[in-house]
């Protein structure tokens, strides 16, 4: 077996920043267990598998493909950064001729279209509902100790818990915050929470670029302690902050050590456009 494979850093224009994803091109059917084995071997937060939907399809000419995402531990229903990485490989390395690509996924059809300064993902927008603090108090205390919390919401569609930190904190505080990810698995083992979002209101620009909000994302439940830049988390964050700020157009920064920028446009049809760059840092052949 020989498979073309790439690694692309998503939500960044520069190599070695943003969120790396492996992207594998499948000409034919791959044994089901091989998806997980390859993802474990790549050992990145996500490995994406692009497959032809029909034998006569072409990676350069066709505009619709199947797409699946695997962490080293399990398959996931939605991954924004690996979708961006997949589109970048097809557009920039395979030289796909189309301006818009459609991916058939576990989260329905997702579109990726070319933009002058990146790639725009058309993703679902998931509402987050107020969450009773006492139900998740232990989880939050274990994760962030006595850090002051301003708001807590839960997204049942994505099983993500959104914890907004007090407006008294700044970006540097969020970046330096130590989060106890290992103990989260013991604190929450019911299956209700599969991802923890910490978020903070943005600050005026001044000397640096202004962002409307900041975030970090933790998902030890699916084998990812901290994800560098997370498209799926922003399907929830976009909904939350659009309501809180009264804005449809926003800029976001995910404050992981690698960091990444996202340009967000909340649409009238209940979806969200998320734009980001991608840098392809490796291409080769997987042999097994």
HELIX and SHEET records of a PDB file:
HELIX    1   1 UNK A   32  UNK A   42  1                                  11    
HELIX    2   2 UNK A   80  UNK A   88  1                                   9    
HELIX    3   3 UNK A   89  UNK A   93  3                                   5    
HELIX    4   4 UNK A  133  UNK A  144  1                                  12    
HELIX    5   5 UNK A  171  UNK A  176  1                                   6    
HELIX    6   6 UNK A  184  UNK A  187  1                                   4    
HELIX    7   7 UNK A  220  UNK A  222  5                                   3    
HELIX    8   8 UNK A  231  UNK A  245  1                                  15    
SHEET    1   A 6 UNK A  75  UNK A  76  0                                        
SHEET    2   A 6 UNK A  64  UNK A  70 -1                                        
SHEET    3   A 6 UNK A  46  UNK A  52 -1                                        
SHEET    4   A 6 UNK A  19  UNK A  26  1                                        
SHEET    5   A 6 UNK A   2  UNK A  10 -1                                        
SHEET    6   A 6 UNK A 278  UNK A 287 -1                                        
SHEET    1   B13 UNK A  75  UNK A  76  0                                        
SHEET    2   B13 UNK A  64  UNK A  70 -1                                        
SHEET    3   B13 UNK A 100  UNK A 105  1                                        
SHEET    4   B13 UNK A 108  UNK A 115 -1                                        
SHEET    5   B13 UNK A 118  UNK A 124 -1                                        
SHEET    6   B13 UNK A 271  UNK A 276 -1                                        
SHEET    7   B13 UNK A 260  UNK A 266 -1                                        
SHEET    8   B13 UNK A 249  UNK A 254 -1                                        
SHEET    9   B13 UNK A 213  UNK A 219  1                                        
SHEET   10   B13 UNK A 195  UNK A 201 -1                                        
SHEET   11   B13 UNK A 160  UNK A 165  1                                        
SHEET   12   B13 UNK A 149  UNK A 155 -1                                        
SHEET   13   B13 UNK A 129  UNK A 130 -1                                        
SHEET    1   C10 UNK A  75  UNK A  76  0                                        
SHEET    2   C10 UNK A  64  UNK A  70 -1                                        
SHEET    3   C10 UNK A 100  UNK A 105  1                                        
SHEET    4   C10 UNK A 108  UNK A 115 -1                                        
SHEET    5   C10 UNK A 118  UNK A 124 -1                                        
SHEET    6   C10 UNK A 271  UNK A 276 -1                                        
SHEET    7   C10 UNK A 260  UNK A 266 -1                                        
SHEET    8   C10 UNK A 249  UNK A 254 -1                                        
SHEET    9   C10 UNK A 213  UNK A 219  1                                        
SHEET   10   C10 UNK A 224  UNK A 227 -1                                        
END                                                                             
